[in-house]
Amino acid sequence: MLIIFSSNATGDITMFGDVAERMFELMGHSGTIPSAIAAKDVPAVLERLKSAIEAQNNEGYDEDNPDAGADAEEDEVEPKVSISGRAFPLIQMLSRAAEEGCSVMWRKQ
């Protein structure tokens, strides 16, 4: 499943469903699809998302690679995209939406 995030402030962002669900959790949203964040609520949601990601980074937890500290041969380790890397486009969208007073919506592809 793909989730498309949209805002009048930016272009669309497409995420895999499991990544989008994680973003909903970090934003404190129910994860209802389709749904939206009203323009007046975007700044608070943006701060909640940024704080949650910063907290995870400070804990050193990598949900995509829970064995990150384990010994492994170099050729067996695939590069993983961190949760902060996955959230970056959404943070940019929310930031622009907050600046321009726009809502953010999402739907299934």
Secondary structure, 3 states (H helix, E strand, C coil): CEEEEEECCCCCEEEEHHHHHHHHHHHCCCCCCCEEECHHHHHHHHHHHHHHHHHHHHHCCCCCCCCCCCCCCHHHCCCCCCHHHHHHHHHHHHHHHHHHCCCEEEEEC
